[in-house]
Amino acid sequence: MDEARQPLSRKLPVPSSQINPYRMIIIIRLVVLGFFFHYRVMHPVNDAYALWLVSVICEIWFAISWILDQFPKWLPVDRETYLDRLSLRYDKEGQPSQLSSVDIFVSTVDPLKEPPLVTANTVLSILAVDYPVDKVSCYVSDDGAAMLTFEALSETSEFARKWVPFCKKFNIEPRAPEFYFAQKIDYLQDKVLTSFIKERRAMKREYEEFKVRINALVAKAQKVPEEGWTMQDGTPWPGNNVRDHPGMIQVFLGQSGGHDTEGNELPRLVYASREKRPGFNHHKKAGAMNALVRVSAVLTNAPYLLNLDCDHYFNNSKALKEAMCFMMDPLLGKKVCYVQFPQRFDGIDRHDRYANRNIVFFDINMKGLDGIQGPIYVGTGCVFRRQAFYGNDAPKTKKPPTRTCNCWPNWCCCGCCFSGRKKKKTTKSKSEKKQKFRRLDSGAPVFALEGIEEGIEGIESEKSTMLSEKKLEKKFGQSPVFVASTLLEDGGTLKIASPASLLKEAIHVISCGYEDKTDWGKEVGWIYGSVTEDILTGFKMHCHGWRSIYCIPDRPAFKGSAPINLSDRLHQVLRWALGSVEIFLSRHCPLWYGYGGGLKWLERLSYINATVYPWTSIPLVAYCTLPAVCLLTGKFITPELSNVASLWFLSLFICIFATSILEMRWSGVGIDDWWRNEQFWVIGGVSAHLFAVVQGLLKVLAGIDTNFTVTSKAGDDEDFSELYAFKWTTLLIPPTTLLIINLIGVVAGVSNAINNGYESWGPLFGKLFFAFWVIVHLYPFLKGLLGRQNRTPTIIIVWSILLASIFSLLWVRVDPFLAKSDGPVLEECGLDCH
């Protein structure tokens, strides 16, 4: 094969010996489900009809939820990349690199909640990445307009002049200094340079001094002066009023002065804080990311973008090259809108009590989606094609010429031949025009839209399909420079424009009124309308026919931090679930949006599942309450089982276990990770997901925006002390109540059986199994509730005991501890005993 056409990556399907039994058991499970529901519906429990009806409705919903989750995993794939081929083709030693440029976005808001040292480590890992320095630009969005972030970034840019050459000289990993120096490994291994030990010690001292300077800035920022912050030149800091300030841009590295201590060029580092004014909807993170899209398009306009959260650093310095193996692949690249990397985390305890690693999602669900149309966008660690943000459809795959009429003579002029010739001619004409327009762009870039229009008119006829000036402004906003950049598919900036004029234009495109009456947030950029803008943005791209890629390098590309204590974890899940509810109640709901586009039906199922899953909390809460009701009332959700019915119940349990085992087999996920995921599905479902549904309904239907506050309780200073830190939140009440009523139910059921004798024990076992299923799934929640010292805040105990007592008293009123025998019938005998 020609070297220029060799693929840069390869798809690796799961071996048939692993995937075929998995698919077979899914089909068998579907059949068993059919027979199971036939029995459940046709055999109601007359003396407990309400319990039976609730249980059947819940089970049907769980089955639908399972189908939505299961079938997008039908075609899982792995991928491998060829970095050597990428280097041979685009990055040969001694020659100018032909790798595409990448603009990297880092977003931060509040430096007191997102420590500047964490953001600094992320930025340092970006500046030291293994990629041509002239092809990398780092943009830091400070949506809180904090002087602390600005000064910390200034310190970071100075430290980078020493850190970057050290990283590249000794090829160290990872390139975030905090995590590099914290590694508990023999750093002398495979290091043969005698200078390494000396330079490493010197660099560690430099980093400790850098940390002292950053921490001093943080300490100073704890108390805001009455007159507000002032900069070094004595002028007031423009961002003193967080909700009312002008746009700010500062280029720290690049253009001039962007060199390290050895004289080598450094990547560009840009600080940006968009304008904020009262009365404008700024759309939170999505709005900040769209501002960075426009700023970067004006200043550097790289054809590819990478977005990272401020706590996600480069753990693999070759991550950008891994992504380029897909983006620049001659066979695959043009239709790829983004390459998503899995999220990996530091600082999580070995047992991962609350499934923070999300292993099942990242190593099973996402691999399954990669075999269809690609993974969903998860908000960070994702390399985008810039053109996909502009609301463009994916390029159509050229179909091979039809062979229908090859058997006819050359003089044949049948309809299909004529239409084929005509179509070919049109395509050729358009491609010629496109080439001419590209030459115009690269050869003579223009600054004003009028000039662009004149150039277009000179190439194309009056009936040209090119957007008019008004349509371009309606779509992208009134910035001639930015609009011109959107027409350059391969990136590049306006060479005739001065740096000062470009900075002025960059300030203009982050003004708070720039997006008014444009398509930003609707069809262009990150999409507005949900706190989980990531799912919505990826969904819109897939609806335009683009596909995405899931890349899992041997060394994790990025690593971040995750909330490891129970309360913070539940609030994180609450935010995700609330975003899904907002999408479900919007016009972008996958149930009805995007038909007729390029979205494949299995991919649609995955997006439906991603927006519907919080609603499962309602039947889940009901189902987890049923065991306690059954134990307290002596009723059950099924009649006495016949042999055939027992067979269907047993078959269903076997199919559930077999599906899970085979899934773990082809994915490589361990049973511990799978079980933690199952447990947290119940914990999150009966708490965060339930509150998300209520909050979403109030927000969308009634316009009431409710917030659940978190208050901290100090943890220990030991390893994983945050795991045991307790923070009171309303989210803890429902699962605590469920735990208590099920424990009360177990006690009541056993007491009732003891009171009624041997015959009561048989029916009791089914109810006890049902209750233990709930308790076992909520066990990590119970451990988190008790904490290390086995202490629980009084308010938790009070609320939970109150609700459980009300429930128990209602039961006592209806059915107290009494033997089930009716006793002798007493009738008046008619005798006078006196």
N, C-alpha and C positions, 0 to 999 in steps of 0.2 A: 504494500500500500504506500502511496505517496506520503512523504513525511508531513506535508501541509494538511493532509486529510486524515491523519491518524487521530483517533479519538483521544481526548485528554482524561477521560474517565470511563468507567465500565459499570454496568448494572449487574448485580449478582443476585439472581433469584434464590429464594430459600430452597434447599434441596427437596426434591419431590418426596423422599422418604420421610421428611418431617412435615411438609405442608399438606400432603394428600390425606393422611389420617386425620389431621386437624380439620380439614374441610369436610371430611366424611362425618366426623362426630358432630359438626355443626348442623348438617342436614338431618342426622338422626335425632339430634336434640329438638329440631323444629317439629319433626313428626311426633316425638314423644310429647312435646308441648301441646300439640293439637289434641291428642287423646286425653292428656291431663285436663285440659280445659273443658273438653266434652264431658268428662266425669264430674268436674267441679260444678259446672253449670246445671247438669241434669240431676244432681243429687244435693239439693239444698238441705240445710239443717233447720227443720221446722221450729224447734224449740229455741233456736238462737238465730233467727232469720237475719237480724240486723248485723250480727257478727259475721255470718256467712257472706252476706252481700258485700260488706266493706272489704273483707279479705279477698273475695273474687275480683272486685274492681281494682284493688291494689296489685294483685298478682298479674292481671291483664296489663296494667300500666308498666309493671316491671318487665314483662315479656317484650312489650313494644320498645322500651328503653334498651333492653339487651340487644334487640335486632338492630337498632340505630347505632349502637356501639360496636356490634360484632361484624357486620358485613363490610364496613370500610377497612377491615383488617384481612380481607379475603386474599389480597395480592401483595403481601409484604416483600420488600426488596432491601438488599444492602447495596452499597456503592463503594468503589475504590477509585482513587485518583492517581494520576501519573505526573508527579511534580517534575520528574526528569524530562519528560516530553515537553512540558510547559516551558521549562528553562531553555531547552534546545530550540524551541520555536520562537519564543518571545524575549528571552533574557540571556542571550549568549554573552559569555564573559569577554570583555574587551570591546563590546559593541554597545551603542545606546539601547537601553531597554525599550521594548515595544509593548510591555505590559500596560494595561489600561490604568488610568488614574482612579483613585478611590477617595471620596470625601467621607470622613468618619465623624459621626455625631455622638456627643455625650450630653445627656440631659440631667440637670439638677435643679432643685427648687429652694429648699431650705437647708443651709449649711449646718444648722444646729441639729437637724434630724439626719442629714446625710453628711457625715463628717468630711471636711475638706481633705484630710489625709487619705481617705478612701478614694475620693475623686482624683487626687493627685497621683495615686498609684495607677489608676486606670489610664490617665493621660500619659504617664511615663511609659507604660507598656505599649501604648499606641505609637509614641514617638520613636520607640526602639524596635518597632516591628521589622521583620525581615522582608523588606519590600523597597524598591527604589525610592529614595527620599523625595525626589522631585515629583513623585506620583502620589504622595500621601499628604492629606490636609486634615487636621483635627479641629473640629468646631465644638466648642463647649457652650451649651445654652444654659444661661443662668436666669431662670424664670422668676427668681425671687429678688433679682437686682441687688444682690448682697455684696457689699464692699469686701466682706470676708472672703467670698469666692474669688473676687477679682484679685485681691492681694495674694491669696494662696496660689492662684494660677501664675501670677508673676514670679513668685518664689519657685514654682514648679518648672517654669521655663528656664530659669537660671540653673537649677539643679540638673535639668535634662542635658545641659552642655557637657556635664561630666558623666552622667549615667549612661547615655546612649552609646558613646564610644566604648565604654567598659563592656556593655552587653554584646556589642558586635565583635569586639576583639576576642572575647573568650567564648562567644556563642552560648551564653547561659540561658536557662529556662527555669521558671517563668521570668519575664522581664518587668514585673512589678516588684520593686525592691522590698516592700514589706513582706511579701510572700516568698521571695527568693531567700532572704536572710532567715526566715522562720522555718525553712525546710530542715527536717531532722535527718539529714543524710550526710554521708562522707563527701564533702565538697572537693576533696582532693582526688576523688576517683576520676580516672581518664584525663586528668589535667597534667600534662607533662611540662608545661612552661613554668620555670622556677619563679618568674615574675608574678604569676597568678596569685600566690599566697599574699605577697606584699600588697599588690593592688587591691585584692579583695578586702583586706583589713582596712586599707585606707578608704576604700569606697564605703565600707560599713560605717566608719567614723563620720564620713561626709553625710551619709544618710541620717545618722543619729542627730547630727547638728541640724539637718534639714527638718527633721521631725520636731525638734525643739522650737524652731522658728515658726512652724505651722501651728503647733500647740499654743505658742505665745499669742499668735493672731486670734486663735479660737478663744483663749482666755480673755483677751481684750474685747472681743465682740460680745461677751456675756452681758455687759452693761452699756446700753446705747446712750451717748451723750444727749443732753436736752436739746442742744442746737443741731443734732444730727452729726453724721460722719463727715469728716473733711479729708480731702486727698493730700498728698505730700506737698503739692504746690499751694495749698491753702484754700483752694476752691471747694465748695460743698459737693459732696458725692451726689450725682444726679438721681440715684436710686433711693434716696432717703425715705421717700414715700413709695412704698412697694406697689400701691395700687394706682399711682399717678406719677409717671416718670417718662422721659423720652427714651427712644431707642439708643442703645450703646453698642459699639463695636470696637474692639481693640485687637490689632494683630501683634502678637507677642513674638512669634518666630516667623521667618519668611520675608521675602522682598529684600530686606537689609538686616544684617545682624543675626541672621539665623544660622550660626555656625557653632560647632562644638569646640571643645578645648584643643582638638587636633586639627582644626581648620576645615573640617568636613561640613557639608551643608546638612541642615536639620529639616525635618518636615515642618510645614506651616502649622502654627497654632493660633487659633482665632477665638476670642471671647465675644459672645453676642448675648445681649439682653434686649428682647423686643419691647416696643413701646407699650405702656399700659395707661389707660385713661378710664375714669369712671363712666359708666353707662354703656361700655362695650363688653360683649361676650368674648372672652379670650380663649375659650375652649381648652383650657388646661394643657396637658402634655401634648395632645394632638396639634393644638395651635402653635405650641413652641416648636414642634418638629417641622411643621409647615413653614414657619419662619426660617428655620435653618435650611430647608430645601431651597428657598429663594435666595438667601444670603450666599450660600455656597454656589448656586448657579451663576450669580453675578461675579463672584470673586475667583472661583476656580472651575466650576462646571465640569467636575469629573463625571464620566458616564455611569459610575457605580457609587452606591452609598452604603455605608455600614452604620447601623445604629446600635448603641450600647447604653445600658443603664450606667449610672455613675459608679456602681459597685461591681460592675462586670469588667474584669481586666483580661488582657491577652495572656492566656496560659500557654498558647502555642504560637510562637512568633511567625509561623508559616501559614496561619489561618487564612490570610488574604489570598495566598497562592492556591490554597485548597479550593476556595470559592471560585477563583479564576479558571480552574480546571473545568468548571461547568459553564461559567459565564462566557468564556472565550473559546469554548469547544466549537469547532466548525460544524459539527453535525447536530448539536443539541442547543447551543447557546442562545440563538436568536429568540427562542420561544420561552426562555426562562426569565421570570420576573424577579425571583429572589431565591437565594440559597440560605436555608435556615439551619443553624447549628443547634444541637441540644444544649439545654441549660445544665451545667454542673455546678456544684456548690462546695464551698469550704465551711468548716466550723460546725458541721452537723454531727451529733453524737453517733456512735457506731450503730446503735439500734434504730435510729431514725424513727422515733416513736410516732411522729405525726406525718410520716410520708412526705417530708419536705423535698426529698430528691425527685419525687414524681417519676420514678424509674419506669413504672408500668406505662405511663403516658408517653415518655420520651423514647423508650426502647421497644414498645409494642405498637401503640396507636399510630405514632408518627411514621414508623417504618411501613405500616400498612397503607397509610395515605400516600407515601412516596411511590407506591406501585400503581396509584390511580392517576391523580393529577398533581400530587405534591402535598407536603405538610402545610398545616395552617401556620400563620405568622404568630409568634408567641411574644412579641414586644421587644426583644433584645437579641443580640447575637445573630443578626440577619443582614446579609449583603443583598442590596436591591439594584435592579436596573433602573436608572433614573427615568427613562422614558415610560416605564410602567406606572409611575406616579402621575403622569400627565393625562390619565384617562384614555390612553390609546389602546386599541385592540391589539392582541398578539398578532404577529405576522402569520399569514395563512401558509400552510404547507402546500408547496407546489405539487399538484397531482401529475403523475406520469401521463404522457399523451395517450389518448384513447385509441384502441385498436379496432373499434367497431367497423370502420370503413376502409381498413387497409386492403381489403380484398377487391375493392372497386377500382376501375380504371382512373387514370389521372384526370380525365375530363369530367369525372363525376362532380356534380354540384348539388348534392343532396343537402338537406337542411343541417344535418349534424356536421358534415364536412365544412360547410360554409361558416357555421357558427364557430367551429373550432379555429378556422383560419382567422376569422374576424377577431376572436378573443386573443389570439396570439399576437396579432398586430397591435391591439390596444395595449396589451401588457408591455410590449417592447417600447411603445411610445412613452408610456408612463415611466419606465425604467430609465429611458434616455433623459427625460425631463428631470427625473430625480437626481441623476448623475450631474446634470448641468447645474442644478440648484446647489448641490453639495460643493461643486467647484466654486460657485459664487461665494458660498459661505466661507470656505477655507481660504480662497484666494483674496477676496476683498470683503472682509467683515464690515458691517455697517452699524451705526450707532442708533439711528432713529428708525421707527417703524415705516415711515414714509419711504425711506431708502430701500427697506426690505420689500415693500409692496412694488416699487418701481422695478426692482430686479426680478420679481416674480412675473410682473406683467410683460417684461421683456422676453421671458422664456415661454410662458404659457398663454393660451388664447383667452378670450373674454369668458369662456365657459369653463375656466380652470376650476378644479375642485379644491384648490388651496383656500384656507380660511381667510376671510376678509379681515381688515384691521379691526373692525368693531367686534367681530366674533372672537378674535384673539384676545382683545381686551376684556371682553365679557368672560372669557374662560380663565385667563391668567392674571388679569389686573393691568393697571395702567403703568407699566414699566417697559419701555422699548427694549432696554438691555435684557431684562429677564425673558421677554417674549422671544427675542432673537436667540437666546440660549436654548430655548425649548426646541428650536428647529434644527439644532446641531445634534444629531443622533449619537455621534462619536465623541461628544464633549468638546471642550475648548472654550476659550474666552475671547472677548473682543480685543484684539491686539492693539488697535489704534487708540483705545480709551486709556487715559492716564489712571494710575492707581488712586489718585484723589477723587476723580470723577466716579470710579467704580465704588469706592467707599461711600460716597454721597448717595449713589443709587442703592447700595446695600442698606443704608439707613432708611431710605424711602420704602423698600419692600418689606421692612419689619414694622412699619407704622401700623397703629391699631385699626385704622380704617381701610387699610389696603385691600382686605378681602371682601369688603362690602360689595354686593351685587356681582360677585364672581362665582366661579365653580369650585373655589377652594373649600375643602371639607365636604363637598357634595359629590363631585366627580374627579377632582384633582387633589393630589396629596393624601395625607392621612385623613380618613373620613371621620366626620363629627357625628355625634348622636349617641355615643356610648362611652362609659368610663373604660371599657376594654376596646379602645380604638384599634388595637392590633388585629383582633379577629375580623372586625368590620373591613379594615383596609385590605387584608389578604383575601377576604371573600369577594370584594369588588374586583380585585385583579383577576381572580379565577373566573369570575363571570365574564370578563373580557377575553377569555380564551387562553390566558397565560398559564403556564405550569410552573410549579416550584420544585425545588430539590432539597432533599434532606442529606446533610453531610455529617458523618460521624468519623472524624480522624482518630487515629490510634491514640494520640495525645489530645485530650479535650481542648477544643479551640479557645473557649472562654470559661472563666469561673467567676462566680459571684457569691454573695452572702444571702442567706435565707433566714426568715424569722423562725427560731427554733422553739420558743415557748408557746404554750397552748393558745393564749389569748391573741398574740400577734398573728399566729398562723391562721386562726379562725377569721380574723379581720382581713387578712390577705385573701382568703377564700371568699369572704363576703363580697369584696370588691369585684373579684372575677365573676362571681355569680350574678351580682347586680348588673354588670355590663351585659351578660347574656340575656337577662330579663329585659333590659332596655332594647336590645336588638330584636328580641322576640316580639315586643310590642310596637316595633317601628315598621316603616315601609320596607326596610332592608331584611325583613325576616326571611330566611332561606326557604320557608314553606311556600312562599308566593313570589319571591323576588328573583330575577335573573333568568327566567325561562326564555329560551330562544337564543341565549348567548353561548358561551363556550364551556359552561360548567357541566361536568359529567355527573351522572345520577348518583354514583357511589360517593363522589366528593360532596354532593348536595346532602346526602344522608349524614355525613360526618359533621357538616355545618349545622344541620337541623339538630343533631345530638348536642352540639356545642352550645346551642341556644335554648334547648328544651330541658337540659338536665336539672336546672334548679327546681323546676316544677315537680320533679320526682320527690322532693322533700315532703310534699303534702301526703301522698300515699305512704311514704316511708315512716313518717311520724305516726300515722294511723296504724300501720302494720306493727310498729314497735310497741304500741300501746295495747294491742290485742292480747299478747300473752298474759299481761297483768289482769286484763278484764276476764279472760278465760279462767285464770286461777282463782280470781276473787268471786266469780259467779258460778263456777262449776260447769259452765258451758264450754263448747269447743267449736272451731270453725269448720270441722268436717264431721260427717256422720261416722258411725262405726265402719271401718274399712273391710271390704270383701277381699278375697284373694286377688282378683283381677285389679281392683283399685290399688292394693298394696304394690302390685307389680309396676303400675304406672308411676307411683310415688317413688319407688326404689329406682326405677329406670331414669327418672328425671334427676335424682341426686347423683347417680353414677355419671350421667352426661355432663352435669355441671362440673364435677370433679375432673372428668376426662378432658373437657375443653380447657380448663385451667392448666392441667399438667402438660398437655400438648402445646399450649401457648407458651408456657415457660420453656419448653424444650426447644422450639424453633427460635425464640427470642434471646435465650440465654439469661433471662431474668431469674433471680433466685427466689425460693419460696418465702424467705423472710420479707423481701420487698413486695412480693405479691400479697402476702397476708396483711402487711401494714397498709397497703393501698385499699384492701377490702375493708379493714377496720375504719380507716379515715373516711371512706365513702359514706359509711353510716354516721360517723361523728359529724362530718361536715354537712351531711344531708339533713340531720335533725336539728342543726343549729344555724350555721351561716347561710345555707341555701334557703332555709325557711324564712329567715329574716330578709334575705335578698328579694324573695318573691313579694313579701309585704311591702318592703321599701320601694321596689320597682313599681308596684301597682299604685302606691301613694304618689310617687314622683311623676309617672307618665299619665295616669288618669286624673289625679286630683291636684297635681302641681305642688305637692307637699314634699320638700326635701328634708328627710330625716337623717340624722347622724348618730351612730352609736359610739359613745366616747370610751376611751380606755384610760385608766389611771394606773400608775406603776406602783409596784411594791418591790423593794430592793432585793436583789439576789446576792449570792455569795461571790467571792472573788476567785473561785476555783474554776478549773476547766469546765466548760458547758454550764456555768452558773446561770446563764440566761435561760437554759432549759427549765430551771426550777423557779425562775422569777414568776411571780403571779400578778396578773393584772385583771382587775374586776371588769367584766363586760356583760351586758345583757344576754349575749349569745350563749352564755353558760347555763342559763336557767332551763331551757327545754331538755337538753341531754341529761342534766342532773336529775330533773324530775322523772324522766323515763327510767333512769337507773334505780331511783328510790322506789317507784311504784312496782317495778319488776321484782326487786328484792322483797318488797312487802308481799307481792303476789306469790313468790316462792314460799315464803314463811306461811302465808295463809293457806296455800294449797297443801303443803305437807301437814299442817295442823288439821286441816279438814279431813285429809286421808286418815290420819291417826284417829280422829274422832269417829270416823265412819267404818273403820275396820279394813280387813284385807281386800275386799272387793273394790275399794276405791283406788287402790294403787295402780292398777292397769291403765285406766284412762288418764291417770295423773302424769305418766311418763311422757306422753306426747306434749302436754302443756308445759312440763318442766323443760323439755328439749327446746321448745319454742322460746321460753323465757331466757334460758341460758344462751341461746343464739344471740339475743339482744345484749345481754350482759357481757359476753365475751367480746363482741364487736365494740362495745363502749369501754372496755377495760383500759386502753391507753388514756382515754379521757379521764377515767377515775384516778389513774396515777398522776396525771397532770394536775388534777383538782386538789389532790392531797399534798403534792409537792414533796420535797425531800424531808421536811420535818413533820410530815403528816398533819399539817395545819391547813384549815380551810377558812376563808373569811366568813365572818358571821352572816353577812348579807346573803351569801350563797345558801347557807344552811337554812336561814329563815325563809327565803322565798321557796326553796325546794320542799322543805317540810310542810309549809303552808299549802302548796299545791297538792302534794301527795296526801296530806291529811284530808283535804276537801274531797279528793277522789276516794280515799278509803272510807270516810264517813258516809259518802253516798252509797258505797257498796254495803256498809253495815246496815244502812236504812233499808236497802233492797233485799239483802240476803245475808243475815248474820250467821255465825258459827252454830249451826243446828244440824242434828242428824237428819239424813234425808228420808228416814222412815216416817210415815204419817202418824203412827201410834194407834192405840185402840180408839174405837169410836165410842164416845160417851153419849148415852141416851137416857132420858128420864124413865125410871123403872115403875114409877107409880106407887112405891111403898113409902110409908111414913116411918123413917128410922128413929124418930124421937119417941 
